[in-house]
Amino acid sequence: MCDNVFGYTVSGFGSKASRGISAVYIVDDDGSIMSITQDVPGMGKGDVEFGGEVVIPAGAATTIEAYSSVIGGTPSYSYLWGFTEGDDPGGILSPSATSKTTANWTDLVLTADAGGSGQQVMENTLTLRVTDANGSVKFAEDFSFAVSIM
């Protein structure tokens, strides 16, 4: 039951007004906001904060794990992750992923060229757009990081 009172809709007992998604965050595997997880085979996992640095051995690959945290809205949610590579005129970094429509994007693989030792690719960016069941759309703050090849 809803009534229109002075131009406002007032929800009756047992109903709840939907305000849409209020916030979307990119988090690491521990839930820390504005942090992602880097997994280097043979070296383990580590967290990278916003504006931080992902380090990859030359000729090796690392997996980036980015998780989402959504506040508000109406489940179910749909997700669209994106990756924009920074300035890489030498082509020393090769990104690949098979899935980017899940709540947690854990298969973004960055491979460093074997000849790229000592080089850096700045301003790489992860993006996330979440849409709820009512069509409310919210974007997470873009997550930027550098990639250094050692």
N, C-alpha and C positions, 0 to 999 in steps of 0.2 A: 504494500500500500504506500503510495507516495502522494503528497499534496503539494500544490504550488502555493507558497506563502510569501507574499511580498516579492514575487519574482524569483524566489529560490525554491528548489525542489527539496523537500524534506522527506527523508526515508522513514517509513513506518517501522514498527517493531519487527525484528527478525530479518530486515533487509539491510543491505550495505551499499552505499554509493561507491562506485569505482572511480578512482582518480587517475588511473593509468600508472605506468611505471614511474617511480619517483627517482630511482638511481640505478645505474649499472656500473660495476667496477671490474677491472681486470685485476686478478689476484694470482698469487703463486700457489704452490701445492699445499702450503700451510694456511692459506686464507689471508695472507698479508696483502693489503690494498696497494696497488701501483707497484707490484713486484711480479716478476715471472720466474720460472724455474728453467735452468739450463742443465741438460744431461749430456755429458761427454762420455762416450763409451770408454770403459777402462779407467775413467777418472772420477766418475760419480756425478752427483747433482749439486747444484749451488743456486742460490737466488740472485737475481739481478734486479736492482731497483730502477725505477723510472730515471732515464738519463744515464744509466750505468753502461757497463761494457760486458759484452759477450766475448769470451776469448776462445779461439779455435786453433788447434795445432794445424800447421800447413799440411794439406793433403788429407785432412780428417773431416769428420762431420760432427755436428752437435744437434740435439733435438731440443726445440723450444717447447715448453709446456706453459700454456696460458689458460687460466681458469676464470670462470665468470661468477659474479655475485649480483643477483637482481633483487631489488627491493620494490615492493608494490606491484601493481598491475594484476592481471588475471591470468593464472596459468591456463593453458600451456603456453610456453614461450618458444619462439623460433630465433635462431642465432645465425649471424653471418659475420665471420671473421675475415680479416684481410691483412695482407702484409705488403708493404711498399719498401722496396730496397732503396737504400740511400745512393749517393753518387758513387758509382763503381765502373768507371770508364774502362778499366782493365779486365773486367769480368772475373774478378778473383773470388766472388761469392756466388754460389748457386743455391737458390731456395727451391724446396719442393714440399708438397703436402697433398694428402689424399682426401682429407676431410676438413671442412671449415664451417659446418652447419650444426655443430653440437655445442652443448653448454661449456665443455672443456676442450680446447684445441691443443692436443698433445702430440701431434705428428707433423709439426713444421720443422723440417730438417734443413739446416744451413750447412753447405759443404764448402770448405775452403780449398782453393786451388793450391796445388803442391808448390808452385812458384811464388805464392803470395806472402811468404814469411816477412814479418815486419811491416805489413801494410794494414790500413784501416779503412773501413767503410762506415762513414758517419751517417747519422739521422735515418736509421732504419725505423719503420713504424708499424706497430700492430694496431688494428682498428677492430671494433666490435659494435655491431648493431643488434639490438634485441627488440622483438615485436611480441606483444602479448596477444591473448586470444581475442581481445576487443580491438586490435589494430593500433594500440598505443605503441609508439616507437621511441626508443631512447638509445643514444649513443654513449659508449664509455669514453672517457677522456683518452685521446690517442696516447699510446705507450711508445715512447721513443728510446732507442738505445744504439750504441756503437758496436761494431764488430771489429775485433783486433785479431789478426792472424799471427801466430808466433812460430 
